[in-house]
Amino acid sequence: MEAVQFSPPVGYVFDPTDCELVGFYLCNKIANQSISGIDYLIPQYDLYGSEEPWQIWNFFKQRLRQKRDDQDLYFFTQLKKKTSKGSKIDRSVGTGTWQGEDGGRGIVIDNMRIGTKKRFRIREQRLLSARWMDHARI
């Protein structure tokens, strides 16, 4: 994990709506449009790697100087397919797997669906417990 140079103003809290996340930030990221501070506020990071969710959370929470545990963290991440020709997504992380909790809720702007918000929880292989929550916007 590497540090990115950016300092938000004192008291600044990044709290975008679902429509802003998909309609502005994600669309601009896909179109390679530069947004000041975006790599700091929404870093590109492999959430489906070998690190445990708590390790990722602790690193980025400290980096973003967040004081409260109830503040959300946002990431751009590349989905990984289980097989090169398949359509199923490999959602493994650390020693567990992100497991879907719902079918998703549409993100709509001007009566047009621009994405879906889904809830995921981490299911640890060895403990079969759910302790972390992920809200994916796709």
Secondary structure, 3 states (H helix, E strand, C coil): CCCCCCCCCCCCCCCCCHHHHHHHHHHHHHCCCCCCCHHHHCCECCCCCCCCHHHHHHHHHHHCCCCCCCCCCCCECCCEECCCCCCCEECEECCEEEEECCCCEEEEECCEEEEEEEEEEEEECCCCCEEEEEEEEC
